[in-house]
Amino acid sequence: MTPTLQTFSARLRDFISRAAPRTERGFNALALELFALQFDANVPYRRFCAARRLAPATVEHWTRIPALPAAAFKEYEVTCLAPTERTRVFHSSGTTQHHPARHFHSGASLEVYEAALLKWFHAQVMPPDSSGRALCLTPAPEQAPHSSLAYMLGAIRNALPPGAVAFAGRLARSGAWEVDTAEADRIVHAAVAAQTPLVVLGTAFGFVHWLDTLAAGGVRHSLPGGSRVMETGGYKGRSRSLPQSELHALITERLGVPAEAIVCEYGMSELSSQAYATVGTTAELRAFHFPPWARAQVISAETGALVDEGETGLLRVLDLANIFSVAAIQTEDLALRRGNGFELLGRAALAEPRGCSLLAVA
Amino acid sequence: MISMNLPNFFLADLGADAALTPGTITEACATLRRNREHYLQGRSTGGLIRLLCEVAENWLQPDYPLRQRALEEGPATLGFSAPTLARGLDACFRQFTPEQFHALLTQELGHAGRLDGFSATSDEDRQRRASLARGPELLAHIAAGNLPVPALMSLALGLLVRSAQFLKCASGTALLPRLFAHSIYEADAKLGACLEIAEWAGGHELLEEALFAEADCVTATGSDETLAAIERRLPRRARFLGYGHRVSFAYVTAEVLRGAGAQRVAARAAADVAAWNQLGCLSPHVLYVEQGGTPPEQFSELLAQALDALEAVEPRGPLSPAEAAVIASRRSFYEVRAAHSPETLHWASQGSTAWTVIFEADPQFQASCLNRFLYVKLAPSLTQVLRSAELVRGKVSTVGLAAPPERARELAMELARWGVPRICPLGEMQSPPLAWRHDGRPALADLVTWTDWET
């Protein structure tokens, strides 16, 4: 690893810790600097830029930095890290993919990941000085070493007092994630008995699995005031899928957490920062927002230009915390532009063409 | 959309929001049966053919009001540009000639008079036999939404076998069948009274059960799951003809790519990709190219130019953001691959998703995301191509072939042995003749029931 990437990490961690305001010039300078470093150190990214005939010398604004398609993480080693420096790899989730995306990390890159995720999580979901407890519906990171989500929840656990965070997820024999619903119920009962607010964190399919069990047993929990829910991710065929509004209504009905205390998280293994949206609040807050060190743009799939307010396109993210891979990433997620943020609509690759096709072949 | 200058004659005329009930369907079916008995059963084959040809001739006239209306309303409701629609409709209606109908009847029934009365081929005559074919009294069609012409063909064939017909269209796709039915109604109101067109979202069980309870035969086009779901719900007495989704590809030999031929071949391939925006089962996903003529990479570039030229005169038309996103994401994927390997190349329309050509040396069959997105792949030999298309064996509809006459027969034999039901010249993949056997099944013969008379 080049010392300059490390120097950059130190500066970005400083930027994160101060939660520096979004000054356009400051962000732009950091983005261009990181682009130059990654262009040098990341071979697949440099090849991609070269094919587009773009290089640091010809790019003057962060919006012009070539965004690498997220799919590149499936076929190539999109990293600035030498093989010996890679101490951890996060894989994209999903059960049907032959080649999962791989995002390589080192000790240094994980430090940045943790700093970035904690700062924004504390600001958006659960303050660091909160006396409350948290229940994760995912497996613990020790059980799911390739999950960036489990790693994130592990980092949140490590930042809170011992015992404050519990994991009720586990691995089924197939390797798929499932929720130990009895354990989840036990933790909820304890929080209700002690009248301690509880933050419940999980994937949408984890929630559906648990809430369906509660509904089948006619159980309605009533979590104490101040409790919150953070829900993330799609279903990927692992539970019945239902519209987000129905999931949120079910959460309110079965856990007693009101809509304004439900937060949605958008994250992917290829990124180091997350975006959050708060359900049941103002239109501005209902949109997803990244922290000041990452920016989202919604790009017209048809023309490649930025879409106008309220229009639909593909989400592109520039994440300065993605120091050792690539900062500018073109996702396959369809989003609606909402102010500085976005509303999530779904995954383009799953959108079905209306013609005769046998998608299974792809 | 309620028509201002067309009578409200079919259920689909009442608009997509018309509240249909099972009772409406049952009643419509009873009317259809009655009208068939009075107005259709006794018609002659010759008379029906004359009428269908006359209607088709109208549709081919640029100033025919129903055609004009299809081209005006079609782009917004169906998503095809007016020139794309016009080319597709012309290809379909040009097939409606007395000669083609005659060929269809003799191919399918052995004798053109079978539907009129007892008739016999000379062989049968010698054996003192004569036969008569009858179509189902009430024929129901469940049409897929991807393109409009198969439903028009179904209606024409149904009329020929004297069936009253109920055509159920997928949501938002009734426009062309409705206009076609109106053109028949205009030409012969009594025949029009033997047709019903309705539109509802597939899977509306109560409406469909009412229809299935009345139909003697049900045809359906759609995914394998849709077909299986329909077949499960049919009463035992109804015959079922299901046409599943299929894929197609093209095969170009080295010989036809020598000299100036390459450009002509590219233009024909582009026409196949642009027809119905590649959304039909007969549209090519992949074009396989042999080496030895114009290098395949160079041929891909010619194809890109041909698609670009076609876009100017026959634009693809706008897509929803979700459909465009599928193309954009797939293009991105190949852009990265192309940056890493000389064995992948890509060409794409500038500032739009109008057309895309991906060249890959790897012959592995790849399903396209369609809407004019074509794969060009190296063909070491037809045998190897078929090996790499093993995943879609039995699911292929058409192979568009560009080959010199001295090789064409041998290639056709190999394709036939592998199970391809239709082989046609490149450039005509989306223009099957009237007598085409859909998925290798008889066009008319599957519809009829026979009476044999041994004298």
Interface residues (C-beta under 8 A of the other chain):
Chain A: P44 R47 F48 A50 A51 L68 P69 A71 A72 E75 Y76 S300 A301 E302 T303 G304 E311 T312 G313 L314 Q330 E332 L334 L345 G346 A348 A349 A351 P353 R354 G355 C356 S357 L358 L359 V361 A362
Chain B: G79 A144 G145 N146 L147 H245 R246 V247 N277 Q278 L279 G280 C281 S283 H285 P318 L319 P321 A322 E323 A324 A325 V326 I327 A328 S329 S332 F333 E335 V336 R337 A338 A339 H340 G351 S352 T353 F365 Q366 A367 S368 C369 L370 N371 L391 V392 K395
